[in-house]
Amino acid sequence: MIWRVSAAASGINRRSPSSAESNAARLARLLTNCFTVCWVFAAIALLAFGLGVQPARAQTNALNAAISQESQAAPQPVAAGAPLTLTLADALARAQKNSPDFQRALAAVKIAKSGQTQARAAMLPSFTNSTQYLNAQGNGISPVGRYVTQDGIHVYREWLVTHEDMPGSFFLDLGPKKAAYQKALAVAGAEIAKRSLVVTVTQDYYALLVAQRAYATAQTALADGQHFLQISQQLEQGGEVAHQGVIRFQLQVSQAQRDLGDAQVLMEQARLNLAVLLFPAFNEDFTVVDDLDTPPVLPDFKQIEAIAKDHNPTVASALASYNSARVDVASARTDFLPSFSIDVDYGIEANRFALESVNNTVLTPNPITGKPPVQPNLGYFVTYSMNIPVWDWGARIGKLHQAEEQRSVAKLDLLFAQRKTLALLHSDYDESQVAWNQLTTLRQSVDLAQQNLQLVTMQYQAGEAAVLDVLDAETSLATARNAYATGEARYRNALAALQTVTGSF
């Protein structure tokens, strides 16, 4: 139940109809002509729409046919020439254009901006134009017609209507605030999607580089195995080694061939995983720049912590959700307050569609002209309304309790997001620091393994080393090379994960 208090101020006076039959006949002809013109424009519009449908349908059918042919056709190779060379920055830029999740997040930002514009517009008054013709049946006795709501048989209304609603939330500017927090939430979501995409692309990018290095290492291992097999066969012919050594090297070559095949499969799979992220159509004709040997330096933890405080989208998203929940609580509370509205109607409401009309109801004519007085039709009508809520069976209090519960949950989410962000910051930084420190020892292991293989090779050729020593040296070198490449990729991936908390640095 709502109490309504209304006040009205009017500058329009009801006019009695003119008794001239000729005026009524002219008005009838005028309305008939207006209706005829409207029907003509409607027919033209329908004809234009009908003519425009066929080309649109034809274009749609052609587009569907083209899409069907493209989907059914086999993948075509890229034009002949050098393959596309991509850096990590190029890969990230391409992935952002082709990622559905990231593009969906950007669309959410645009939608939130549009909602913010609508919220601001809702605070402003609305303007509409209303044109009405009220034609009542006459009674044959008086000119007022058979309906008491009209002051004549013919009544014309031409109004410019201005309307403004002012609920309790209007005075606190809650609508634009809510839209602003929703926009901030969408922006934070887009940043989260962007950083998640960076992690995914970085992992796949360096997974391909590691797979390529593993393939190169497998090729080197196969070449070394074939080289030692040839040396052992020569030494066997000279009686310097037994046939058992030749057999061991033959087994090693067979295993190296199988390892090379497995490495090629892994490399192609890594290429496919990255290609799905980078190109809108199927394309494998690209290469990536190997920058594993030039890793960026890990910044100091204090610097990382300072960046994370101001550039963390997870905390920003939780904070925007909490502020939005606070606005909902304030909005629910304003529902208990009175609401106001203003309607301003400016125009004419008379028995003639004109700015002035002759008042034939006045018995005394104008003493100067001897004619009935002419009075203006143009004026205004203002309505001020106030609605006071009285009883709603607990609906408003229930809405307030819901908003308060959602605010409490949003506050818990904010606190949890802050704690989780700090934990991820320490964890990701520790991972990055460990990976950074291991790069030096991994590089040293590769150098030592190469030196060991060189020494063992010379000793084997001199007859001072056994076959197992050679096999062990080759295995150690391949393992060290693969471990070094994996360690470099681990450091890059750890940096990407760390930057999901801090942003780029």
C-alpha positions in Angstrom: 0.0 0.0 0.0 1.4 3.4 -1.0 0.1 6.9 0.0 0.3 9.2 -3.0 0.3 13.0 -2.7 0.0 14.9 -5.9 -0.1 18.6 -6.8 -0.9 20.1 -10.2 -0.4 23.5 -11.7 -2.0 24.3 -15.0 -1.7 27.0 -17.6 -4.2 25.4 -20.0 -7.8 26.3 -19.9 -10.5 24.1 -21.3 -12.1 25.7 -24.3 -15.6 25.3 -25.6 -15.9 24.0 -29.2 -16.6 26.3 -32.1 -20.1 26.1 -33.5 -19.0 26.7 -37.1 -19.9 23.6 -39.1 -17.5 24.7 -41.8 -14.5 24.5 -39.5 -15.5 20.9 -38.5 -15.7 19.9 -42.1 -12.3 21.4 -42.9 -10.8 19.5 -39.9 -12.3 16.3 -41.1 -10.8 16.7 -44.6 -7.5 17.6 -43.0 -7.5 14.4 -40.9 -8.5 12.3 -43.9 -5.6 13.7 -45.9 -3.2 13.0 -43.0 -4.3 9.4 -42.8 -4.0 9.1 -46.6 -0.4 10.4 -46.5 0.5 8.0 -43.7 -0.9 5.0 -45.6 1.1 6.1 -48.7 4.4 6.3 -46.7 3.6 2.9 -45.1 3.1 1.3 -48.4 6.4 2.8 -49.8 8.2 1.5 -46.7 6.8 -2.0 -47.1 7.7 -2.0 -50.7 11.2 -0.9 -50.0 11.5 -3.6 -47.3 10.3 -6.2 -49.7 12.8 -5.2 -52.3 15.6 -5.2 -49.8 14.9 -8.6 -48.4 15.8 -10.5 -51.5 19.4 -9.0 -51.8 19.9 -9.5 -48.1 18.8 -13.2 -48.4 21.0 -13.7 -51.4 24.0 -12.3 -49.6 23.3 -14.5 -46.6 22.9 -17.6 -48.7 26.2 -16.8 -50.5 28.0 -16.2 -47.2 26.7 -19.5 -45.8 27.8 -21.3 -49.0 31.2 -19.8 -48.7 31.6 -20.9 -45.1 30.4 -24.4 -45.9 32.9 -24.7 -48.7 35.7 -23.5 -46.6 34.8 -25.9 -43.7 34.6 -28.8 -46.1 37.7 -28.0 -48.0 41.0 -29.6 -47.0 43.6 -27.3 -45.4 45.5 -25.5 -48.1 49.2 -24.8 -47.7 50.4 -21.2 -47.1 51.8 -19.4 -50.1 55.3 -20.4 -51.1 58.0 -18.5 -49.4 59.8 -18.2 -46.1 57.7 -19.3 -43.1 56.4 -16.6 -40.7 58.9 -15.9 -37.9 57.3 -15.0 -34.5 58.7 -13.6 -31.3 57.0 -14.1 -28.0 55.5 -10.6 -28.3 54.2 -11.4 -31.8 52.6 -14.6 -30.4 51.0 -12.8 -27.6 49.5 -10.1 -29.9 48.1 -12.8 -32.3 46.7 -14.8 -29.4 44.8 -11.8 -28.0 43.1 -11.3 -31.4 42.1 -15.0 -31.7 41.3 -16.0 -28.1 37.5 -16.3 -27.5 37.9 -15.9 -23.8 39.9 -12.7 -24.1 37.6 -11.2 -26.8 34.6 -12.1 -24.6 36.2 -10.3 -21.7 36.8 -7.2 -23.9 33.1 -7.4 -25.0 32.1 -7.4 -21.4 34.1 -4.2 -20.9 32.3 -2.5 -23.8 28.9 -3.7 -22.4 29.8 -2.3 -19.0 30.7 1.1 -20.6 27.3 1.1 -22.4 25.6 0.3 -19.0 27.5 3.2 -17.5 26.2 5.5 -20.2 22.6 4.3 -19.6 22.9 4.8 -15.9 24.0 8.4 -16.4 21.2 9.0 -18.8 18.7 7.5 -16.4 19.5 10.4 -14.0 18.3 13.0 -16.6 14.7 13.9 -17.5 13.1 12.3 -20.5 11.5 14.2 -23.3 8.7 12.9 -25.5 6.2 14.3 -27.9 2.5 13.3 -27.8 0.0 14.1 -30.5 -3.7 13.1 -29.9 -7.0 13.7 -31.5 -10.1 13.0 -29.3 -13.2 12.6 -31.5 -16.3 12.1 -29.4 -19.8 11.4 -30.7 -22.1 14.4 -30.5 -25.5 14.3 -28.7 -27.4 16.7 -31.0 -28.1 19.1 -28.2 -24.9 20.7 -26.9 -21.4 20.9 -28.3 -19.7 19.0 -25.5 -20.4 15.5 -26.8 -21.5 12.3 -25.0 -18.3 11.8 -22.9 -17.9 13.8 -19.7 -14.1 13.5 -19.9 -14.1 15.8 -22.9 -15.0 19.5 -23.2 -16.0 19.2 -26.8 -16.6 16.9 -29.7 -13.2 17.6 -31.2 -10.2 17.9 -28.8 -6.6 18.2 -30.0 -3.5 17.5 -27.9 0.0 18.4 -28.9 2.2 18.0 -25.9 5.9 18.1 -25.2 6.1 15.9 -22.1 9.1 16.1 -19.7 9.3 13.4 -17.0 11.7 13.0 -14.2 11.6 10.2 -11.6 13.5 10.8 -8.3 13.5 7.8 -6.1 15.6 7.7 -3.0 18.6 6.3 -4.9 18.4 9.3 -7.2 19.7 11.7 -4.5 22.6 9.4 -3.7 23.7 8.9 -7.3 23.6 5.1 -6.8 22.8 4.2 -10.4 26.0 5.7 -11.9 28.0 4.4 -9.0 26.7 0.9 -9.5 27.5 1.1 -13.2 31.0 2.4 -12.5 31.8 -0.5 -10.2 30.4 -2.9 -12.8 32.7 -1.4 -15.3 35.7 -1.7 -13.0 34.7 -5.4 -12.5 34.6 -6.0 -16.2 38.0 -4.2 -16.7 39.5 -6.4 -14.0 38.1 -9.5 -15.6 39.6 -8.5 -18.9 43.0 -8.0 -17.3 42.7 -11.4 -15.6 41.9 -13.0 -18.9 44.8 -11.2 -20.6 47.3 -12.4 -18.0 46.0 -15.9 -18.1 46.4 -15.9 -21.8 50.0 -14.7 -21.4 50.7 -17.7 -19.2 49.2 -20.1 -21.7 51.0 -18.7 -24.7 54.3 -18.5 -22.8 54.0 -22.1 -21.8 53.2 -23.3 -25.3 55.8 -21.0 -26.9 58.7 -22.3 -24.8 57.3 -25.8 -24.9 57.9 -25.7 -28.6 61.4 -24.3 -28.2 62.2 -27.0 -25.6 60.8 -29.6 -28.0 62.9 -28.2 -30.9 66.0 -28.3 -28.7 65.2 -31.9 -27.7 64.9 -32.8 -31.3 68.2 -31.2 -32.1 69.8 -33.0 -29.1 68.3 -36.3 -30.4 69.8 -35.7 -33.8 73.2 -35.0 -32.3 72.9 -38.1 -30.2 72.1 -40.2 -33.3 75.1 -38.7 -35.1 77.4 -39.3 -32.2 76.2 -42.9 -31.9 76.8 -43.5 -35.6 80.2 -41.9 -35.2 81.2 -44.2 -32.3 79.8 -47.2 -34.1 82.1 -46.5 -37.0 85.0 -46.0 -34.7 84.3 -49.3 -32.8 84.0 -51.2 -36.1 87.4 -49.8 -37.2 88.9 -50.7 -33.8 87.4 -54.2 -34.1 89.0 -54.7 -37.4 92.3 -53.8 -35.9 91.7 -56.2 -33.0 91.7 -53.5 -30.4 88.2 -54.0 -29.1 85.9 -56.9 -28.9 82.7 -57.4 -31.0 80.7 -56.8 -27.8 81.5 -53.1 -28.0 80.2 -52.9 -31.6 77.0 -54.6 -30.5 76.5 -52.0 -27.7 77.0 -49.1 -30.2 74.5 -50.7 -32.6 72.0 -50.9 -29.8 72.7 -47.3 -29.0 72.1 -46.2 -32.6 68.8 -48.1 -32.7 67.7 -46.4 -29.5 68.8 -43.0 -30.8 66.7 -43.5 -33.9 63.6 -44.2 -31.8 64.3 -41.3 -29.6 64.6 -39.0 -32.6 61.2 -40.2 -33.8 59.6 -39.5 -30.4 61.2 -36.1 -30.2 59.8 -35.2 -33.7 56.3 -36.2 -32.6 56.6 -34.1 -29.4 57.8 -31.2 -31.5 54.9 -31.4 -33.9 52.4 -31.6 -31.1 53.9 -28.5 -29.4 53.7 -26.7 -32.7 50.1 -27.6 -33.1 49.2 -26.5 -29.6 50.8 -23.1 -30.3 49.2 -22.8 -33.7 45.7 -23.2 -32.3 46.3 -20.1 -30.2 47.9 -17.9 -32.8 46.0 -18.3 -36.1 42.3 -18.0 -37.0 42.8 -20.7 -39.7 44.9 -23.9 -39.5 48.5 -23.0 -40.1 51.8 -24.7 -39.2 54.1 -22.8 -41.5 55.8 -20.6 -38.9 58.9 -20.5 -36.8 59.6 -19.0 -33.3 62.6 -17.1 -32.2 64.7 -18.9 -29.7 65.5 -16.5 -26.9 66.0 -19.0 -24.1 69.6 -18.0 -23.7 68.8 -14.4 -23.0 66.5 -14.6 -20.0 65.3 -11.3 -18.3 66.7 -10.5 -14.9 64.5 -11.2 -11.9 63.7 -7.9 -10.0 64.1 -7.5 -6.3 61.2 -8.8 -4.1 60.4 -5.4 -2.7 60.0 -4.0 -6.1 57.7 -6.9 -7.1 55.7 -6.4 -4.0 55.2 -2.7 -4.6 54.0 -3.4 -8.2 51.6 -6.1 -7.0 49.8 -3.8 -4.6 48.7 -1.5 -7.3 48.3 -3.7 -10.3 46.6 -6.9 -9.2 43.4 -7.6 -11.1 42.1 -10.3 -8.7 42.1 -7.9 -5.8 40.6 -5.1 -8.0 37.8 -7.5 -9.1 37.0 -8.5 -5.5 37.1 -4.8 -4.5 34.7 -3.8 -7.3 32.4 -6.6 -6.3 32.4 -5.5 -2.7 31.8 -1.8 -3.6 28.9 -2.9 -5.9 27.4 -4.9 -3.0 27.6 -1.8 -0.8 25.7 0.1 -3.4 23.0 -2.6 -3.4 22.6 -2.2 0.3 22.3 1.5 0.1 19.8 1.1 -2.8 17.7 -1.3 -0.7 17.7 1.2 2.2 16.5 4.0 0.0 13.4 1.9 -0.9 12.0 2.9 2.5 12.2 6.6 1.7 9.7 8.6 -0.3 10.1 8.9 -4.0 9.3 12.0 -6.1 8.4 12.6 -9.7 7.8 15.6 -11.9 5.8 15.7 -15.2 5.8 18.9 -17.3 3.4 19.0 -20.2 3.7 22.0 -22.6 1.6 22.5 -25.7 -2.0 22.7 -26.6 -5.2 20.9 -25.6 -8.1 22.7 -27.3 -11.0 22.2 -29.7 -8.9 23.6 -32.5 -5.5 22.5 -33.7 -4.1 26.0 -33.5 -2.3 28.4 -31.1 -5.4 30.4 -30.7 -9.2 29.8 -30.8 -12.4 31.8 -30.8 -14.4 31.5 -27.6 -18.0 31.2 -28.9 -19.4 30.5 -25.5 -19.0 34.1 -24.3 -22.3 35.8 -24.9 -20.8 39.3 -24.7 -18.6 40.1 -27.7 -15.5 42.2 -27.7 -16.8 45.8 -27.3 -14.1 47.1 -29.7 -14.2 44.6 -32.5 -17.7 43.3 -31.9 -16.4 39.7 -32.3 -16.1 36.9 -29.8 -12.8 37.0 -27.8 -9.8 35.1 -29.1 -7.9 33.2 -26.4 -4.5 31.4 -26.5 -4.3 27.6 -26.6 -0.6 27.2 -25.8 0.2 26.6 -22.1 1.7 24.2 -19.6 0.6 21.6 -17.1 2.9 20.5 -14.2 2.3 17.5 -11.9 4.4 17.0 -8.7 4.0 13.6 -7.1 5.4 12.1 -3.9 4.9 8.4 -3.0 5.4 7.3 0.5 5.9 3.5 1.1 3.7 2.3 4.0 3.3 -1.5 3.8 4.6 -4.2 1.4 4.3 -7.4 3.4 8.1 -7.5 4.2 9.3 -7.3 0.6 11.6 -4.3 1.2 13.1 -5.6 4.4 13.7 -8.9 2.7 15.5 -7.2 -0.1 17.7 -5.3 2.4 18.6 -8.5 4.2 19.6 -10.1 0.9 21.8 -7.2 0.0 23.5 -7.2 3.4 24.2 -10.9 3.1 25.7 -10.4 -0.4 27.8 -7.6 1.0 29.2 -9.8 3.8 30.1 -12.5 1.3 31.8 -10.0 -1.0 33.8 -8.7 1.9 35.0 -12.2 2.7 35.9 -12.7 -0.9 37.9 -9.5 -0.9 39.9 -10.5 2.2 40.5 -14.0 0.8 41.6 -12.5 -2.5 44.1 -10.3 -0.6 45.5 -13.3 1.3 45.6 -15.5 -1.8 47.4 -12.8 -3.8 50.1 -12.5 -1.1 50.5 -16.2 -1.0 50.8 -16.4 -4.8 53.3 -13.5 -4.8 55.6 -15.3 -2.4 55.2 -18.7 -4.1 55.7 -17.5 -7.6 58.6 -15.3 -6.7 60.3 -18.3 -4.9 59.7 -20.4 -7.9 61.2 -17.8 -10.2 64.2 -17.2 -7.9 65.0 -21.0 -7.7 64.7 -21.3 -11.5 66.9 -18.3 -12.0 69.6 -19.6 -9.6 69.6 -23.0 -11.3 70.3 -21.6 -14.7 74.0 -21.2 -13.9 74.5 -24.7 -12.6 72.5 -26.2 -15.6 74.8 -24.3 -18.0 77.9 -25.5 -16.2 76.5 -29.1 -16.4 76.3 -28.8 -20.2 79.8 -27.5 -20.4 81.2 -30.3 -18.2 79.3 -32.9 -20.0 80.7 -31.7 -23.3 84.2 -31.8 -21.9 83.7 -35.2 -20.5 82.5 -36.6 -23.8 85.5 -35.1 -25.6 87.9 -36.7 -23.1 86.2 -40.0 -23.2 86.2 -40.0 -27.0 90.0 -39.5 -27.1 90.5 -42.2 -24.4 88.3 -44.6 -26.3 90.1 -44.0 -29.5 93.4 -44.6 -27.6 92.0 -47.8 -26.1 92.0 -46.4 -22.6 88.2 -46.1 -22.0 85.5 -48.7 -22.1 82.3 -48.8 -24.1 80.2 -48.1 -21.1 82.2 -44.9 -20.4 81.4 -43.6 -23.8 77.7 -44.5 -23.6 77.5 -42.9 -20.1 79.2 -39.7 -21.4 76.8 -39.4 -24.4 73.8 -40.0 -22.1 75.0 -37.4 -19.7 75.5 -34.7 -22.4 72.0 -35.3 -23.8 70.4 -35.2 -20.4 72.3 -32.0 -19.5 71.2 -30.3 -22.7 67.6 -31.2 -22.2 67.7 -30.2 -18.6 69.2 -26.9 -19.4 66.5 -26.2 -22.0 63.8 -27.3 -19.5 65.3 -25.1 -16.8 65.3 -22.1 -19.1 61.6 -22.7 -20.0 60.8 -23.2 -16.3 62.2 -19.8 -15.5 60.2 -18.1 -18.3 57.0 -19.9 -17.2 57.7 -18.9 -13.6 58.0 -15.2 -14.6 54.8 -15.4 -16.6 53.0 -16.8 -13.5 54.5 -14.1 -11.3 53.3 -11.4 -13.7 49.7 -12.6 -13.3 50.0 -11.2 -9.8 52.1 -8.1 -10.6 51.6 -7.3 -14.2 54.4 -6.7 -16.6 57.7 -5.5 -15.2 
